[in-house]
Amino acid sequence: MAVLHETHVPVTRAEVPWALTQGVIGGIIAGIVFAAFEMIASAAMMGPEAFFMPLRMIGAIALGPAALEPTYNLLGVGLAGVIVHVVLAVIYGAVFALVFGGLRSPAVDISVGGAYGLGLWLVNFYVIAPTMFPWFTEANPMIQFIAHTFFFGAVLGWYMWSARHRAEEVE
């Protein structure tokens, strides 16, 4: 087994396909964990009828604000929400893997992943949402902070460390 280092080792050109693959997988896993937390938190705070509200809000990115209305087809907006969410999770996961895929410590990877999730939250909710998707400004900021930092970023960081660790054990 290779020795793990707590320093950042840039992803080499030869590792790009590996990093992209692991970033996509990690993004999907972290995206599922994130969505589950969001939906459970929404139902816990606002009642069972709010369980699908996070998917409605995400689906409204593609379908427009009318998708937030209770009369809008739940299956259609839910499907749009899942597709948009997965696409964004894959992009965010791939970027993370390319930039930070060379870390070698679980504590560092999880911490950097959490910081990455925090950055995503700040940019998405305080830069992009107010002008492009204002319905997101109604979301509970503490829940969004927790979801992005811990349930997306930290999970993504853990996955990337785990993937790197498994790859080094094979070497």
N, C-alpha and C positions, 0 to 999 in steps of 0.2 A: 504494500500500500504506500502511496506517495505521501510525503509529509505535507500537511496543510499549513498554509501561512496566513497570517492575519493582515496581509497587505493586499492592496489592489494590484492585480496583474491584468493589464489590458487584454481584451480578447484579440487573439491573433487573427490574421487573414484566414488561416486554415480552420480556425474555430468558428467563423461566422455562421456557416450552416448549422453547426451544433447549437450555437447561442440562439439563433433565430428559432430553431425547432423547440428548444427548451423554453424560450420566452413565450412562444405561442401556447405551449402546454401549460406553463406556469400562469400565464394570463387567463386562460380558460378556467383553471382550477381556482385561482384567486377571485376571478369574476363570479364564479358560482358561490363561493363562500361569502363574498360581498353581497350578492343579491339575496341570498338566504337571510343574512343578518338584516339587511334593509327591510325585507318583507315582514320578517318576524317583529322587528322593532316597530314598524309602521302599524301592524295589527295590535301590538301590545299597547302602544300609546294612543291610538285613535279608534280602536275597535276592529273586529274581524272584517268589516266591510272595507277597511283601508289596506288589507293585505296586498292587493294588486296595485296600489297606488304608485309604488316605485316603478313598476313596469309601465304604467300609464305615462308617468312623467318622462321616462326614457323613450317610450314609443312616440311621444309627442314631439321629440326632436325630429323624427322623420315625417310624422303625420300632421303636425301642427297642433296648436293649443286646443282645438276641438276634441282631440283624443282624451283630454282630461275630463270631459263631461261624462257623467254616469250613463248617459244614453248611448254613448259611443260603443260600438261592438267590442266587448272585452277580449274575445279571441283574437280579433284583428290587431288591436292595440297591444295586447300581450305578446303576440308573435313579433310585431315590429319592435317592441321593447327588448325582447330577447335577442333579436338580430342586431340591433344597434348596440346593446350592451356587450355582446360577444365580440363584435367588430372592434369596439373601443378597448376591451380587455386584451384582445390579441395585439393590437397596436401598442398599447402601453406595456404589455409584457415583453414584446419584441424589443422595444426601445430600451427598457430596463436591462434586458439580457445583453444587448450589444454594448451598452455603456458600463454596466456593473457586473457582467457575467464572469469576470475574472477574480472575484473575491474568493477568499479561501477560509473563512471562519463563519460559523453559524451566527454568532453574536453580531459580527459586522454585517453580514448579509441581511439579517432580520432588521437590524437598526437602519441600515441604508434603505432597505425596502420600505420601512415605516416612514422615513423621511421623504422618500419618493412619493408614497401615497399622500402624505401631507401636502407636498408640492402640487400634486394633481388636484387635490381638494381646493387649495387656495386659487390655483389658476382657473379651474373649471367653475367654481362657485362665486369667486369674487372678481374675475376678469371677464370670462366668457358668458356665463349665465345672465348677469344683469342686462346685457344688451341683446343677446341672441335668444335665450331661453329663460325669460323672467320667472316662469313658474317654479324654477329651482330655488329661487330666493325665498320661497315659502317653506322650504324644507328645514327641519330642525338642525341648526349648525353643529350642535354637539354630537348628534347621531351621525351626521355627515363626516365630521372629524374622526370619530371612532371607526366608522365604516371604511373610509379611505386609508387611514393610517394603519389600523390594525388588521382589518378584515380583507383588505386588498394588498396594501404595500408590504406589511410584515409577512403575510402568507406568501406573496410573490418572492420576497427575499429568502424565506425559508425554503421554498421550492427550488430556487436557483442554487442555494448552497447544497441542498440534497442532491440535485442533479449533478453538480460539479463533483461532489463527494463520491457519488456512484461511478462517475466517469473515471475518476482517479483510481478507484479500487480496481477497475478493469485493466488499467495500464500496467 
